[in-house]
Amino acid sequence: MELAERKVNDIIIKKVPGVRLNTKSKDKLFGDLFPVVYLLAKRKTGKTTTLYTILDHCADPKDTIVIFFCGQITRDPTYKSILKRLQKRNIKYIPCDSMYGENGEDELANLIEKLKQPDDDWAALDPFAPGNEEADDPEPVMPKLYKPDGEEDSDGEPVEEIPFRYIIVIDDLSDEIKHSRSLKKFLKESRHMRCMTLISTQNKNDLPPECINQFTHVLAYAKIPSEKRDSKLYQLFNDMSLNIPYDSFREIYLRATAPEDGETKSHNFLYVDTDNIKFRKNFDIEYKLNN
């Protein structure tokens, strides 16, 4: 079929003038301003240690509130270390051991509505905000823009950096995640609410099926059954809609999650950037696929 062309007007789409926001995050972990990250990990595979690393790199003392929904937030030794580290870095956090309040109230639904409010309304929820009992910061808790001195983008325009405003951690709440009516809505809207989201389960089936395609990144740890075409790894592969053969994906997964030399247990994970179809072993080793 031949297509004929005819110019009908002189309208050309141009970039919006003025300062442009940097669309890449400052950290080297995800390269996405507001990533939605899923950690699929069995017990004792190093998942909570990975969360420690992510928070250490992504939370900004100047302008981040970390909100935990975690059943083990006050009992797990690694989580105690995470909270101690946040305190040491003067990073605000709110610990919740459930997504539901004492009266069965859906706290995740409440959070969605709260995050849609102007930032000065956050004082009612933030226990560290001025006017609240534990407040010790004389400055209001408001979002800020950070522009590195003299930094310019490739077009010679100044670039403004926005740190994560909120980091939401949902972990060790498989039953609540499975039956949550608010989770899908939250994942779809979290980017618009300046949230980085971290969700962890031990089994992929703990997640509502429609949630998987909301994840920008998946961290898949060792011990996920992969041999059969109906295996958990194959299901995960299909849900991510990766444009590569399953056998290639399985080979990458087994290589990334293999134990280090001389070790019998693996704490390694396969990092999948689902938007760009990129793969890493842990955070630091990228795999190049040869066509």
Secondary structure, DSSP 8 states (H G I E B T S, - for coil): -----------------S-EE--S-SSSS---SS-EEEEE--TTSSHHHHHHHHHHHH--TTT-EEEEEETTTTT-HHHHHHHHHHHHTT-EEEEES-SB-TT--BHHHHHHHHHTS-GGGGGGT-TTSTTSTT---SS------B--TT-B-TTS-BEEB---SEEEEEES-HHHHHH-SSHHHHHHHGGGGTEEEEEEESSGGGS-GGGGGG-SEEEEETT---SSTTSHHHHHHHHHT-SS-HHHHHHHHHHHTS--TT-SS---EEEEETTTTEEEETTTEEE----
